[in-house]
Each structure stands twice: as C-alpha cells, then as structure tokens.
Amino acid sequence: MTPQPIELLAPGGDVKAIKAAILAGADAVYCGLDKFNARNRAANISLDDLKGLLHLAHQHQSKIFLTLNILILENEFKSLISLLNKLVNTSIDGLIIQDIGLFHILRNHFPEFEVHASTQMTTHNRGQISFLEKLGVNRVNLSREMNLEEIKPLTAFGLKKDIGTEVFVHGSNCISFSGICYMSSVQNGSSGNRGRCSQPCRDTYQVTPAGKDYPLNMKDNSAYSDVKDLINAGVASIKIEGRIKKHDYVFTVVDSYRKQINSVYQSQETLENRDNLYKVFNRDFSNSYLSGNIGPEMFIDSPRDYSIQNVVKQKSLTSKEEIEEASLSLYREKDEIKSFAEKEIALINAEKPSLSIRISGELKAPLKIELIFQKETVSMESNIVLQDHGKEPLSREVIWKRFKAIEESEYLVKDMDLSNLAENVFLPFQELTKLKKRILFHLNGNRNWKEAFHLPKPNTAVQTPQNLSFIVMIADKKEAYLSKNKDISVLFELPNCFEEAAKKWIQFFREHPLLIPYFPSVLIEKDYETAVEILKVRNPSLIVTNNTGIAFEAFENNIPWIAGPNMNLINSYSLSAIKEEFGAVGAFVSNELSKQQIQSLKKPTDFKLYYSIYHPNILMTTRQCLFHQITGCEKQIVDDSCLYQCNKNAKITNLKSTDYYVEKSEGNYHRIFDENHFMNLEITNELPHLFNGYSIDLKDIETKTKTEESKESIISLFQKMVKREEGVFEQIKVKLPHTSHHSYTKGI
C-alpha cells in the first residue's frame, strides 16, 4: 500500500456540523444515524439527510463515513440488516464498526463496504491488526493512548497489509482505554459500548488528599504541532473528536488543521499559533499521549470551557476589570466565528438532488425513458416495443409500482411526466423490471443495485452442558499451588507489562503445567511481543484472552483459545465469528448483559460458553497515573519503573458517596474498581442450560467486599453451589457481603 496524502477526518453530529466540516476543508466526515452509533447524545442525522449529504460531500471531493460503532444486541440484527440493505445502494464511503459479529457479516455478505475498525476495538498491537485484516477491515483507528514511536511500526505493518491507520489528534480525551471502560455502565446502566457514556470521569468527587475534586478529568487532546510527524509516519488519517460539538467548533478546528496540513505539504513548515483552537470549547490542551510524556500535566481541575482562562494566562491578566474586558472580547470573537460559519453553511444545499422522469412511447415503438437531472439528461428505451394487449395497460400506478425502488436512491423524484405516453399500451412486467434495474444502475453510480439480503440465523445446536467446569482466576505466583486441585481449572492472569524475560514466565508455566494462561486486554509493543513468545514457546493446551492480537496468534499456532469477558461478546454472530474465523473453542459472555439479553444468545455447535459469577468489578484501565490526582506522587512522568515496581491502592468518592477503588499492581496499568465485587449466583439457576462452566476471580483487589474466609474455603463454597447443594447460596452471601450485579437487571 503506497501512502496517500494524509486524510483530515472531521466529526459531524448534525447536518450543520457536517456542512461546516466540508466547507472548512475536511477530506472526510464521520457521522451517525439515530441508531447504532456511539454518540447517541449527538443530534445525528436521518437516512434521507445522509443521502443528500453524500451528494454534497462528493461534489466537494470529501467522503462520508457512517458510524455503526457500538455492540449490537441479538434482537437488533434484523433492523440493522434492513439498514445495511439500504446503505449498500448508496455512495457511502465506509462504515466504522466495533462489533465482531458485524465485521463478520459485512465481510461475508456486504463486501461492497469499506470497513474501518473503531477506536472501541482498542487496537494497539500487530496481532490485532492481523485479527482485523482477517475480518475484512480496511483501516484501524489506533488506541489514542499510543505514542508516536509505537504508532510508526504499527502503521508500517498495516501498510504491508493494505490497512491504513487512523490517529485521533484533537478533542476530548478518554482516561480509560476505549472499549474497556465500564464505569458508566456499572454506575447507571449507560454503557459506553452502546454509545450512552454518561462521562462519570468528568464528575466532581469529594476532595482527594492531593486536593483535587476532578481527579479523573483530563485536558483535551491536541496534536496540532505533531501533524508533520504523523504525515512522515505514514498515518492514513488524522481524526478530530467531537460529534457532540456544534458547527462553529467543527468549522474552526477543521479549518485550523486544514491550514496546518497544507503548510506541511507546501513548505514543510509547522504552524505554531493555536489561538483559534482556544476560541472554541476546550479543556486546555495536551499532546502527552502522543509524545509519550504521560503525567500530571494531562489533568485539569474543571471539565468546563478553558477559553477565558487561556486568555488570562496568555496575557498575564490580574485585575478583575482586565479579565472582564478580555472575556467580553472573547465572547464577541466566539459570536463572530459562529456567525461566519452559519453564513457559509447557509450557502450550500445538503438536500437530496432532484430528478424528473419523462416517459413516452407509441404503439409498436419502444418505451422511452428520460432521467432529467440538473445538468444532464440520460435516455434509455425498452428492448421490446409497446403492445396493444397484456395484463395491465401502462399507467402512473403500474409504472411506479415497478419503479418504486428509485425512492431508495440518493435522488428525490420531483415528478414523473407521462403526457407523451400513448393510452392503452402494454409492456411485459419483466421488461419494466429490466428498465428499473438500468435506471438504478445509473442512479447508483454505475453499480448494480443489490437486492435485499436476509440474514440467516446463526448455526446452532441444542446443547445441554454436562459436567460443568469450575474455573478460578488468580494473579499471584504464590497461589499457583491451587492448580493442583483436580476439581477446578485455574487461570493465571498475566500482567500488561513484562519486566521479567519471557523465559522466566515460560519456566513458571512449566513448573505449573495445569495453570491456564489468561492474557489481559492491553498488550502494547514489546509487552505484546513477550506475550507472543510465551504463547509460542510454552504452547499451552488452552488459553483465555481478552486481547484479539493474542487470539490471532493462538489461531495461527493451533492453540485452543477462549475469549475473555472483556472481548465484549454480546451476540450470537460474534460467537460464530470467533469460532468460524479464528477457531475459538469457547467464550465468556460479557457481564454487561442482562438475563433477558443473555438468554437470547445461541451457542454455536461444539462451542462452550462461560460466565464469571464472582469477581472484582473492573470499571476502567488507564495508561495514566491516577495517584498524582489522588494521593500525590513526586514523579512527573510515568516510566518503566512505575509500571514494573509501583504497587499502591487509593480510593475516590463521588458526591453520592459511592467509592471507587484505584489499584496499581506491579506490571499492570492503573485500574479502577467498583466499591463492590460483582456476584451473580442467580444465573446458575435461571439459565442452567446455556453455560458449560462458571468462574470466580480471587485476585487480591481491595473493595468493600471483604471476607475472612481462605481462598480454599471460598472455592469449596462455590463448588458446592455449582453442584446445587442446598443452602449454599445463603452461606456464600453471608461469607461474601457487599456484592452487586445490577447489570444482570439493567443490561447493556
């Protein structure tokens, strides 16, 4: 793949914002409809809006990508396929996707679409790019936590596979790795994986020991000065965040980045003045993820607009009068920006272009059809002459019944003139259908009109699990002895970062051959390479992984693997996809699902399903250091010693007195856990037919769920429960107090 000029990809939350992005110089715009997209708080657009905008964008040599970047529930696939059947006959330039089942469906049944992997896929290693390549992906949006030196080799790797990389360069920063943040979901049932994130990370919290009341609130991302480096790295697209932002914001930010890109290509010079970026909404800016300088500089003490504070800072204003005057001046500039953008976008039309149809013909002559556009007329005629007999004489109703599919095109039929069509003439319906196809071929950009596809049900077989397996999760090498218990399977969770050489881990698993390696969601660069070495050399008989890159490597090396719960599998098509495409032997069902959502799943033949019934409830994983904001930390940059040696715990409390537990263990990124462990005993009685095994997680994570029981005792209790011994439910609830499983009621 030869690198093309870098694409400037802009957000479009509504028609005005999309028009603003196009006028400001965006090469492409990503937008969502009212369903199936990860910004349901944006105004979004209708399908008819989209068709008009496609015409407008293509007139301006811009592209439109549609976001379908959420996890899809089982009962939504019928309406989703209906939408795809309409989209496939438009000139849409690509789809942005998260759901593994949807990737699988698009590759096998809608190969016409260009497909991009959303940032929700948490892509940060070569194996994940290979995984997505096998699913038919053309471009991947890399995890926004990655630095330039990590982006370069992944971009080069993608180019060899004809897969472009995309990097967020401006807008809101998520503090968690995208796709594996469950904080909003656990807190109030508003899942980020369903586009409903309530942004609890931006909330006010009780003041921390470090004096912060917004301990999770980060500055906005801005790589304005790094555009040249990203171009030189071969990145295909730089992406601006902001589908909830208004048109004036979009116009200003896109215009700034357009000028920056042009400057780099024309003179190799990087513009440094970012004043206009500060004139629209921002939380101040940082490029520290991209530069690799992760630290306290990335946080800000308020989630509100920083524009005025920036003026005060830049001009060193101190008096109340000066600040008020500067504020009024800034508000006037903001109004001018908004007014200018509104005047510009009012000049262009984003409605569907109109089409008139003229139909004429005489007896014993061909039926003639003229498609009359604004600047051209296209003529065609039937291959059969009009006749004086048949089933029904040609009339407006008869013709439109056959031509009705034209309404699904990107054109608005203004009128259909039959004044020059002779009365009581006939044409076989089969010939009318052929004419319809020729019309649609032309209206569809000289592409055949694709007939509606009907999605078959997943291949399943009725399976009643026998001999339920019982699985225990650990992460402390001292507890490896638990694997000697032949009645249980023991998973050992590997860290995110490997200080020790791979050979030490390989030796550890050789000493404990019954341990099953469990790979985490995030494995970046050399840590991924170490994990792959462990996988290949140890060649275990089974692994569990939350990382799709490791899943791909397991598949390539014929190692049986099970998808972990953080791979976010919530529908039967995703289960089928990992089995058929990657040889998975089983999967953990996402704990975000409710009982009703779980019971609709259909298990593939010869495939096992698992469910975690007890675990510390992880809310997010972040590459950031949280102790700077909570307890204070003297180090200003997160380095290898932080990753490998730091072992701390802390707690933050929101204004509703809900506690969140922050944990940093050796070799792992910072993680936040809910105040209560997750425990769902009911599912073992309510859905006994579905699962082949249950797991419990006994890692030492501090929450309000505390017990004096030994781990052997806890294991014994859960084993008895799985065997349905009487009275064990109550015993467990007494022994393990302060647990919750709201998601089993609320769902995703």
C-alpha positions in Angstrom: 0.0 0.0 0.0 1.5 3.3 -1.1 0.9 6.1 1.5 -1.5 8.7 0.2 -1.7 12.3 1.3 -2.9 12.3 4.9 -6.7 12.5 5.3 -8.3 15.1 7.6 -11.3 13.3 9.2 -13.9 15.5 10.9 -16.8 14.9 13.2 -20.4 15.6 12.1 -23.1 15.4 14.8 -25.8 17.1 12.7 -26.4 18.5 9.2 -24.9 21.9 10.1 -21.7 20.4 11.5 -21.2 18.2 8.5 -21.7 21.1 6.1 -19.2 23.1 8.3 -16.6 20.3 8.1 -16.9 20.1 4.4 -16.6 23.8 3.8 -13.6 24.1 6.2 -11.7 21.6 4.2 -12.3 18.1 5.7 -11.3 15.3 3.4 -13.8 13.1 5.1 -16.6 13.4 7.8 -17.8 10.7 10.1 -21.4 10.8 11.3 -24.1 8.7 12.8 -27.7 7.9 12.2 -30.2 7.9 15.1 -29.4 4.2 15.9 -26.3 2.0 16.1 -23.7 4.7 16.8 -21.5 5.6 19.8 -22.7 9.2 20.2 -26.4 8.9 20.9 -26.2 12.3 22.6 -25.4 13.9 19.3 -28.3 15.2 17.2 -27.3 12.7 14.5 -29.0 12.6 11.1 -31.7 10.7 9.2 -31.1 8.4 6.3 -32.6 10.9 3.9 -30.2 13.6 5.4 -27.3 11.2 4.7 -28.2 10.7 1.1 -28.3 14.5 0.5 -25.0 14.9 2.4 -23.3 12.3 0.3 -24.1 14.2 -2.8 -22.9 17.4 -1.2 -19.7 15.9 0.1 -18.8 14.2 -3.2 -19.3 17.5 -5.0 -16.6 18.9 -2.7 -14.3 15.9 -3.1 -15.0 14.9 0.5 -16.0 11.5 1.9 -18.7 10.4 4.4 -18.1 7.5 6.8 -21.0 6.2 8.8 -20.5 5.2 12.4 -22.1 1.9 13.4 -19.6 1.6 16.2 -21.5 0.0 19.1 -22.0 -3.5 20.3 -25.1 -5.0 18.6 -27.7 -6.8 20.6 -29.2 -10.0 19.4 -32.7 -8.6 18.7 -31.3 -5.6 16.7 -29.7 -7.5 13.8 -33.0 -7.6 11.8 -33.3 -3.8 11.7 -29.5 -3.4 11.3 -29.6 -5.7 8.2 -32.5 -3.7 6.9 -30.4 -0.5 7.2 -27.4 -2.2 5.5 -29.6 -3.2 2.6 -30.4 0.5 2.1 -26.8 1.7 2.7 -25.3 -0.7 0.3 -27.2 1.0 -2.5 -25.8 4.5 -1.6 -22.4 6.0 -2.3 -21.4 5.8 1.3 -17.6 5.8 1.5 -17.2 3.5 4.5 -18.6 2.2 7.8 -16.9 2.5 11.2 -17.5 -0.7 13.3 -16.9 -2.1 16.8 -18.9 -5.4 16.9 -17.0 -8.5 15.9 -20.2 -10.2 14.7 -21.0 -7.2 12.4 -17.4 -7.3 11.0 -18.1 -11.0 10.1 -21.4 -10.2 8.5 -20.1 -7.4 6.4 -17.1 -9.4 5.1 -19.3 -12.3 4.1 -22.4 -10.7 2.9 -21.7 -7.0 2.2 -18.1 -6.9 0.7 -19.0 -3.7 -1.1 -18.5 -1.6 2.0 -15.1 -0.2 3.1 -14.8 -1.1 6.7 -13.0 0.8 9.5 -12.3 -0.5 13.0 -13.5 1.9 15.7 -11.2 3.1 18.5 -13.6 1.0 20.6 -11.6 -2.0 19.3 -8.7 -0.9 21.5 -6.1 -1.7 18.7 -2.5 -1.3 19.8 -0.5 -4.3 18.5 0.3 -6.1 15.3 -1.7 -9.2 16.2 -4.9 -7.1 16.5 -4.3 -5.6 13.0 -3.9 -9.1 11.7 -7.1 -10.1 13.5 -9.0 -7.2 11.9 -7.4 -7.9 8.5 -9.0 -11.4 8.6 -12.3 -9.7 9.3 -12.0 -7.6 6.2 -11.0 -4.3 7.7 -9.5 -1.6 5.5 -8.5 0.9 8.3 -7.9 0.8 12.0 -8.3 3.6 14.5 -5.3 3.1 16.9 -5.8 3.4 20.6 -5.4 7.1 21.5 -3.0 6.3 24.4 -0.2 5.3 22.0 2.8 7.4 21.4 4.5 8.3 18.1 7.2 5.7 18.4 4.6 3.0 18.9 2.4 4.3 16.1 5.2 4.2 13.5 5.8 0.4 13.4 2.1 -0.4 13.5 1.5 1.9 10.6 4.3 0.3 8.6 2.9 -3.1 9.5 -0.6 -2.0 8.4 0.7 -0.6 5.1 2.1 -4.0 4.2 -1.3 -5.5 4.6 -3.1 -2.6 2.8 -4.6 -1.5 6.1 -4.4 2.2 6.9 -4.0 3.6 10.4 -6.0 6.5 11.9 -5.0 8.6 14.8 -7.1 11.0 17.0 -5.4 14.4 17.0 -7.9 16.7 18.6 -10.8 16.8 21.1 -11.8 15.1 24.3 -9.5 12.5 25.8 -10.9 9.4 27.4 -9.0 8.5 30.6 -9.7 4.8 30.0 -8.6 2.6 27.1 -11.6 2.9 24.8 -13.9 -0.2 24.6 -12.9 -1.5 28.0 -14.4 1.3 30.1 -17.4 0.0 32.1 -17.7 2.9 34.6 -20.8 4.5 33.2 -22.3 1.0 32.6 -21.9 -0.1 36.2 -22.8 3.2 37.7 -26.2 3.7 35.9 -26.6 1.2 33.1 -25.4 3.6 30.4 -22.8 1.7 28.6 -20.0 3.4 26.6 -20.1 0.3 24.4 -23.6 1.3 23.4 -22.9 5.0 22.9 -24.5 6.1 26.2 -21.5 7.0 28.3 -22.6 9.5 31.0 -18.9 10.5 31.5 -18.6 9.9 35.2 -14.9 10.6 34.8 -15.8 14.3 34.3 -17.8 14.4 37.6 -17.0 16.3 40.7 -15.6 14.0 43.5 -15.0 14.6 47.2 -11.7 16.4 47.5 -8.8 13.9 47.4 -5.8 14.0 49.7 -3.9 15.7 46.8 -6.5 18.5 46.9 -8.3 17.5 43.6 -12.1 17.4 43.2 -11.9 16.4 39.5 -9.4 13.6 39.9 -10.2 11.8 36.6 -10.8 14.9 34.4 -8.2 15.2 31.6 -7.3 18.0 29.3 -8.3 17.8 25.7 -6.0 16.1 23.1 -4.3 18.4 20.6 -1.6 17.1 18.3 -1.7 20.3 16.2 2.1 20.6 16.3 2.6 16.9 15.6 0.9 16.8 12.2 4.2 16.7 10.3 5.4 13.7 12.3 2.2 11.8 11.7 2.5 12.5 8.0 6.0 11.3 8.0 5.0 8.2 9.9 2.6 7.2 7.1 -0.6 7.5 9.0 -3.6 7.4 6.7 -5.9 9.7 8.6 -5.9 12.2 11.4 -9.2 12.4 13.2 -10.9 15.1 15.2 -13.2 14.1 18.0 -16.4 16.0 18.6 -19.7 14.7 17.2 -21.5 16.4 20.2 -19.8 19.7 19.3 -21.6 22.4 17.3 -20.9 23.6 13.8 -18.8 26.6 14.8 -16.5 24.3 16.8 -16.2 21.9 13.9 -15.6 24.7 11.4 -12.9 26.3 13.5 -11.0 23.2 14.4 -11.1 21.7 10.9 -10.0 25.0 9.3 -7.0 25.1 11.7 -5.9 21.6 10.9 -6.5 22.1 7.2 -4.1 25.0 7.2 -1.6 23.0 9.2 -1.7 20.1 6.8 -1.4 22.5 3.8 1.6 24.2 5.4 3.4 21.0 5.9 2.9 19.7 2.4 3.6 23.1 0.7 6.6 24.3 2.7 7.5 21.5 5.3 6.8 24.2 7.9 4.7 23.5 11.0 2.4 26.3 12.2 2.6 27.0 15.9 -0.2 29.5 16.5 -3.1 27.7 18.1 -5.1 30.8 19.1 -8.2 29.9 17.1 -8.4 26.4 18.7 -8.6 28.2 22.1 -11.5 30.3 20.9 -13.9 27.4 20.8 -14.7 24.9 23.5 -11.6 23.3 25.1 -10.3 22.0 28.4 -6.9 23.2 27.6 -4.6 21.0 25.5 -2.1 18.3 25.9 -0.3 16.0 23.4 1.3 13.9 26.1 0.0 10.6 25.0 1.4 11.1 21.5 4.7 12.4 22.9 4.9 9.7 25.5 5.2 12.1 28.4 2.3 10.8 30.5 2.0 12.6 33.7 0.0 15.1 35.9 0.3 17.8 33.2 -2.5 16.0 31.4 -5.1 16.7 34.1 -7.2 19.8 34.6 -9.3 20.9 37.6 -12.5 21.6 35.7 -14.4 20.0 32.8 -15.7 23.4 31.6 -14.5 25.6 28.8 -11.0 26.8 29.3 -11.1 29.6 26.7 -11.2 32.5 29.1 -8.6 31.0 31.4 -6.3 30.7 28.4 -6.7 34.4 27.6 -5.9 35.3 31.2 -2.9 33.1 31.2 -1.5 34.2 27.8 -1.9 37.9 28.6 -1.0 37.6 32.3 -4.1 39.4 33.3 -4.6 40.1 37.0 -7.3 42.7 37.6 -11.0 42.0 37.6 -11.6 44.7 35.0 -9.0 43.3 32.6 -10.4 39.8 32.9 -14.0 41.1 32.3 -12.9 43.1 29.2 -10.9 40.1 27.9 -13.9 37.9 28.4 -16.3 40.2 26.6 -13.8 40.4 23.7 -13.5 36.6 23.6 -17.3 36.2 23.6 -17.5 38.7 20.7 -15.0 36.6 18.8 -16.9 33.4 19.5 -20.1 35.0 18.2 -18.2 36.2 15.1 -16.9 32.6 14.5 -20.4 31.2 14.9 -22.0 33.9 12.6 -19.4 33.3 9.9 -19.8 29.6 10.0 -23.6 29.9 9.8 -23.4 32.3 6.8 -21.1 29.9 5.0 -23.1 26.8 5.5 -26.4 28.6 4.6 -25.0 29.0 1.1 -24.8 25.3 0.3 -27.7 22.8 -0.1 -27.5 19.4 1.6 -30.8 18.0 0.3 -31.2 15.1 -2.0 -30.7 16.3 -5.6 -33.9 16.3 -7.6 -34.7 14.0 -10.5 -37.5 14.3 -13.1 -38.6 11.3 -15.1 -40.2 11.6 -18.6 -41.8 8.5 -20.0 -43.1 8.4 -23.6 -43.9 5.9 -26.4 -46.3 4.9 -29.1 -47.8 1.6 -30.0 -45.3 -0.7 -31.8 -42.4 1.5 -30.7 -40.0 1.2 -27.7 -40.9 2.7 -24.4 -38.6 5.7 -23.9 -37.4 7.0 -20.5 -35.5 10.2 -19.9 -33.9 10.9 -16.5 -33.6 14.6 -16.2 -31.0 15.9 -13.8 -30.0 19.5 -13.0 -27.2 19.4 -15.6 -27.8 16.4 -17.8 -30.4 14.2 -19.3 -29.9 10.4 -19.6 -32.1 8.5 -22.1 -32.9 4.8 -22.4 -35.5 2.7 -24.1 -37.1 -0.8 -23.8 -35.8 -3.7 -25.8 -39.4 -4.7 -26.6 -41.9 -2.5 -28.4 -45.2 -1.4 -26.8 -48.1 -3.7 -27.5 -51.9 -3.5 -27.7 -52.6 -6.3 -25.2 -51.3 -7.6 -21.9 -52.1 -7.9 -18.2 -52.4 -4.2 -17.4 -52.1 -1.0 -19.5 -49.3 1.2 -18.6 -50.3 3.9 -16.1 -48.6 6.0 -13.5 -49.6 3.5 -10.8 -48.5 0.4 -12.8 -45.1 2.0 -13.7 -44.4 3.4 -10.2 -45.2 0.0 -8.7 -42.2 -1.4 -10.6 -40.0 1.7 -10.2 -40.7 2.4 -6.5 -37.1 1.3 -5.5 -36.0 4.6 -7.0 -37.1 6.2 -3.8 -34.3 4.4 -2.0 -31.7 6.1 -4.2 -29.9 9.3 -3.5 -32.2 11.2 -5.7 -35.6 12.8 -4.9 -38.1 12.2 -7.7 -39.6 15.6 -8.4 -42.1 14.5 -10.9 -42.9 11.7 -13.5 -44.3 13.0 -16.8 -46.4 10.5 -18.8 -48.0 13.1 -21.1 -46.4 11.7 -24.2 -47.2 8.0 -23.4 -49.9 6.6 -25.6 -53.1 5.2 -23.9 -53.9 1.5 -23.6 -50.4 0.3 -24.4 -48.8 -2.7 -22.7 -45.3 -3.8 -21.8 -44.4 -7.1 -20.0 -43.7 -6.5 -16.3 -40.4 -8.4 -16.8 -39.3 -5.6 -19.3 -40.3 -2.9 -16.8 -38.2 -4.6 -14.2 -35.2 -4.6 -16.6 -35.7 -0.9 -17.2 -35.8 -0.3 -13.4 -32.5 -2.1 -13.0 -30.9 0.0 -15.7 -32.3 3.2 -14.0 -31.0 2.1 -10.6 -27.6 1.2 -12.1 -27.2 4.8 -13.4 -28.5 6.3 -10.1 -26.2 4.1 -8.1 -23.0 5.4 -9.7 -22.9 2.7 -12.5 -23.1 -0.1 -10.0 -25.7 -2.9 -10.0 -28.4 -2.4 -7.4 -28.0 -5.0 -4.7 -31.2 -6.9 -3.8 -32.1 -7.2 -0.1 -30.1 -9.7 1.9 -31.8 -11.7 4.6 -29.5 -12.7 7.4 -29.8 -16.4 8.3 -29.9 -17.5 11.9 -26.5 -18.5 13.4 -25.6 -22.2 13.1 -26.5 -23.6 16.5 -27.4 -26.9 18.0 -29.3 -27.7 21.2 -26.7 -28.5 23.7 -27.3 -29.3 27.4 -24.0 -28.9 29.1 -22.7 -31.9 31.0 -20.1 -31.9 33.8 -20.0 -28.1 34.4 -16.4 -26.9 34.7 -15.5 -24.6 37.6 -12.8 -22.0 37.0 -10.7 -19.9 39.4 -8.7 -16.8 38.5 -5.5 -15.9 40.3 -2.6 -13.5 39.6 -0.2 -14.2 42.4 2.6 -16.7 41.6 2.4 -17.8 45.3 -1.1 -19.1 44.7 -0.1 -21.4 41.8 -0.5 -24.4 44.1 -4.2 -24.1 43.7 -3.9 -25.6 40.3 -3.2 -29.0 42.0 -6.9 -29.2 42.9 -8.1 -31.5 40.1 -11.7 -30.5 40.6 -11.1 -27.0 39.3 -9.3 -25.2 36.4 -7.1 -22.3 37.4 -6.5 -19.3 35.2 -3.4 -17.2 35.8 -3.7 -13.6 34.7 -0.6 -12.3 33.1 0.4 -8.6 33.5 0.1 -5.8 31.0 3.8 -5.2 31.1 6.6 -7.7 31.4 9.7 -6.7 33.4 10.9 -10.3 33.5 12.1 -12.0 30.4 9.7 -14.3 28.6 11.8 -17.3 29.5 11.1 -16.8 33.3 7.3 -16.9 32.6 7.8 -19.9 30.3 9.6 -21.6 33.2 6.9 -20.6 35.6 4.2 -22.3 33.5 6.3 -25.4 33.0 6.6 -25.7 36.8 2.8 -25.4 37.0 1.6 -27.2 33.9 -2.1 -27.2 34.9 -2.3 -23.4 35.0 -4.1 -21.8 32.1 -2.6 -18.6 30.8 -5.0 -15.6 30.8 -4.0 -12.7 28.7 -5.2 -9.1 29.5 -6.9 -6.7 27.1 -4.0 -4.3 26.7 -0.6 -5.5 25.5 1.4 -2.8 23.8 4.6 -3.1 21.7 7.3 -5.1 23.4 4.9 -6.5 26.0 2.8 -8.0 23.2 6.0 -9.5 21.7 6.8 -11.0 25.1 3.3 -12.4 25.4 3.5 -14.0 21.9 6.9 -15.5 22.8 5.4 -17.1 26.0 2.5 -18.3 23.9 4.6 -19.9 21.2 7.3 -21.4 23.3 5.1 -22.7 26.1 2.4 -23.9 23.5 -0.3 -24.4 26.2 -3.2 -26.8 25.6 -5.6 -23.9 26.3 -5.5 -20.2 26.9 -8.1 -17.4 27.7 -7.5 -14.0 26.2 -9.2 -10.6 26.2 -6.7 -9.4 23.6 -7.6 -10.1 19.9 -4.0 -10.0 18.9 -3.2 -12.9 21.2 -6.4 -14.6 19.9 -5.0 -14.3 16.3 -1.6 -15.7 17.4 -3.3 -18.7 19.1 -5.3 -19.4 16.0 -2.1 -19.2 13.8 -0.3 -21.6 16.1 -3.2 -24.0 16.5 -3.6 -23.3 20.2 -7.2 -23.7 21.5 -8.4 -20.4 23.0 -11.4 -19.0 24.8 -12.5 -15.3 24.5 -12.4 -13.5 27.8 -15.2 -11.4 29.2 -13.6 -8.1 28.1 -13.7 -9.0 24.5 -17.2 -7.7 24.7 -19.1 -10.6 23.0 -22.8 -9.9 23.4 -24.5 -11.6 20.4 -24.6 -15.0 18.6 -23.0 -13.6 15.5 -19.9 -12.6 17.4 -19.6 -16.1 18.9 -20.0 -17.6 15.4 -17.3 -15.2 14.1 -14.6 -16.1 16.5 -15.4 -19.8 16.1 -15.5 -19.8 12.3 -12.8 -17.3 11.6 -10.3 -17.9 14.4 -11.0 -21.4 15.8 -12.2 -20.3 19.2 -13.4 -23.2 21.3 -15.4 -21.0 23.7 -16.1 -17.6 25.1 -17.0 -15.8 28.3 -20.2 -13.8 27.9 -19.9 -10.1 28.7 -21.0 -9.3 32.3 -22.7 -6.2 31.0 -25.7 -8.2 29.7 -29.0 -8.7 31.5 -30.7 -12.0 32.0 -33.0 -11.3 29.0 -30.1 -10.4 26.8 -28.1 -13.5 27.7 -30.9 -15.9 27.3 -31.4 -14.8 23.7 -27.8 -16.0 22.8 -27.5 -19.0 20.6 -24.4 -21.1 21.2 -22.5 -22.4 18.1 -22.2 -26.1 17.7 -19.2 -27.6 19.5 -18.6 -24.3 21.3 -18.5 -23.7 25.1 -19.9 -20.7 27.0 -18.7 -19.4 30.3 -19.8 -16.8 32.8 -17.9 -15.1 35.6 -20.2 -15.3 38.7 -17.8 -13.6 41.1 -15.1 -11.0 40.5 -13.8 -7.6 41.4 -15.8 -5.3 39.2 -13.3 -3.5 37.0 -14.5 -0.1 35.7 -11.6 1.0 33.6 -7.9 0.5 32.7 -5.8 3.6 32.1 -2.3 4.3 30.9 -2.3 7.4 33.1 -1.1 7.6 36.7 -4.0 8.3 39.0 -2.1 8.8 42.2 -0.9 12.3 41.0 -4.5 13.4 41.4 -5.5 11.3 44.5 -2.6 10.9 46.9 0.1 12.8 45.2 3.3 11.4 43.6 6.7 13.0 43.3 7.3 11.6 39.8 6.2 13.8 36.9 6.4 11.2 34.2 5.1 7.6 34.1 8.2 5.4 33.2 9.1 1.8 33.3 9.9 1.8 37.0 6.3 3.0 37.6 4.9 0.1 35.5 7.1 -2.6 36.9 7.5 -1.6 40.6 4.6 0.6 41.7 2.2 -1.2 44.0 -0.3 1.1 45.5 -4.0 1.5 46.4 -6.2 4.5 46.8 -9.9 5.5 46.8 -12.0 8.3 45.4 -15.6 9.0 46.4 -18.2 10.8 44.3 -20.7 13.3 45.7 -23.3 10.5 46.1 -20.8 8.8 48.5 -20.1 6.0 46.1 -16.5 4.7 46.5 -14.2 3.7 43.6 -11.1 1.8 44.4 -7.9 2.6 42.5 -5.3 -0.2 42.2 -1.8 -0.3 40.7 0.0 -3.6 40.9 3.4 -4.5 39.6 3.4 -4.9 35.9 -0.1 -3.5 35.4 -1.6 -0.3 34.4 -3.8 1.7 36.8 -7.2 0.2 37.2 -10.4 1.5 38.9 -12.8 -1.0 40.5 -16.4 -0.6 41.7 -16.9 -0.4 45.5 -18.5 -3.9 45.5 -17.4 -7.1 43.9 -19.7 -8.5 41.2 -21.5 -11.6 42.3 -24.4 -13.3 40.3 -25.4 -16.6 41.9 -28.9 -16.4 40.4 -27.8 -17.1 36.8 -26.7 -20.7 37.7 -30.4 -21.4 38.5 -32.1 -19.2 35.9 -30.0 -20.1 32.8 -28.6 -23.5 33.6 -28.9 -24.8 30.0 -26.6 -22.2 28.5 -23.2 -22.4 30.2 -20.5 -25.0 30.2 -18.8 -23.5 33.2 -18.6 -20.7 35.7 -15.6 -18.8 37.0 -14.7 -16.9 40.2 -11.9 -14.3 40.4 -9.9 -14.5 43.6 -7.3 -11.8 42.8 -6.5 -9.6 45.8 -8.3 -6.5 44.8 -9.4 -4.3 47.7 -13.1 -3.3 47.7 -15.9 -3.2 50.3 -16.3 -6.9 49.7 -14.2 -8.4 52.4 -14.1 -11.8 53.9 -12.1 -13.8 56.5 -12.5 -17.0 54.5 -9.5 -18.6 53.0 -9.4 -18.9 49.2 -9.6 -22.7 49.6 -12.8 -22.2 51.6 -14.3 -19.8 49.0 -13.5 -22.3 46.2 -15.2 -25.1 48.2 -18.3 -23.0 48.8 -18.7 -22.1 45.1 -18.1 -25.7 44.1 -20.9 -26.8 46.3 -23.1 -24.2 44.8 -22.4 -25.3 41.3 -23.3 -28.8 42.4 -26.6 -27.4 43.7 -26.0 -28.3 47.3 -28.9 -27.0 49.5 -28.4 -23.8 51.5 -25.0 -22.8 49.9 -26.4 -19.7 48.2 -27.2 -18.2 51.6 -23.8 -19.2 53.0 -21.9 -17.5 50.2 -23.9 -14.3 50.6 -23.1 -14.2 54.3 -19.4 -15.1 53.8 -19.0 -12.6 50.9 -21.1 -9.5 51.8 -21.3 -6.2 49.9 -21.7 -7.5 46.3 -23.8 -6.4 43.4 -24.9 -7.5 40.0 -27.0 -4.5 38.7 -26.0 -5.2 35.1 -27.9 -8.6 35.2 -31.1 -6.5 35.7 -30.2 -3.4 33.7 -28.4 -4.9 30.8 -26.3 -3.0 28.3 
